[in-house]
């Protein structure tokens, strides 16, 4: 038997396989395809204080080895989540984690206070890549000061585990990671999407209504693995790795680079049962290599 349990702070996960926000809905949409109790946890779509319609269409475009998206955090708001979704997802035998977004710090705090009163929400993932309108449209996650500011506020508002999701669209991601660690983050997850753009040359128009969007999928994986490796060496808190994970071998790359857990995103659109295959592969790999505990592999790259 292989022990696949990992810890994100005081939160124990039955295995290191999570789903990435925005690619797994609320989890309810996948119950026809997989047994959610097999997963370490699942991260629900970005949740905001007020309902959001998202951006105009078109807001998704396929690219070589990946995709661009500019959905724009479409969701029905935190009150809808608590009333309609929360009662369902606590019955799946897995750990639900809520991704939290906001336009300003007060929004993050209000959402976190509401979620903090729900006893079965043990962890949140804080998306600090959304526009901060009080700073002239800059994203919180692109400066150490901005990232620290929102983390400090969230830490005071939410009693459970705080995972801060980092943007790769920065000069040095380790500086952002160290800043949020200093303000009480229990973990960091990375990477969020890379900024990209695609053009329809026949129409001479951008393929997204927003012109630019977030690039995900296998195309970003080498960048993500590098950033996870750098960050895991720079901080003392657990790192959750994501970015282009399509199978178990990809997931193990991140774990060997230093990730305690991983998130599967774009691959869910291709194969809704991909996460279960990844859990099985990791267990088989450990058995084949004589690894009794998955934690032996975290950061175990030979250099």
Protein Blocks (a to p, Z undefined) as FASTA:
>chain_A
ZZfbdcehjbccfbfcdcdehilonommmmmmpcfklpgbdcdddddfbdcebjaddfbd
cdehiacddekopaebjklmmmmmmmmmmmnopacddddddfbfklmmmmmmmmmmpmkl
mbdcddfkbccfknnopafklpfklmmmmmmmmmmmpmbdcdddddfkbfblmlmmmmmm
mnopabdcdddddddddddfklopafbfnlpacdedjklmmmmmmmmmmmmmmpmbdcdd
eehiabfklmmmmmmnopabdcdfklmmmmmmlmmmmmmmmmmmmmmnopabfklmgopa
cZZ
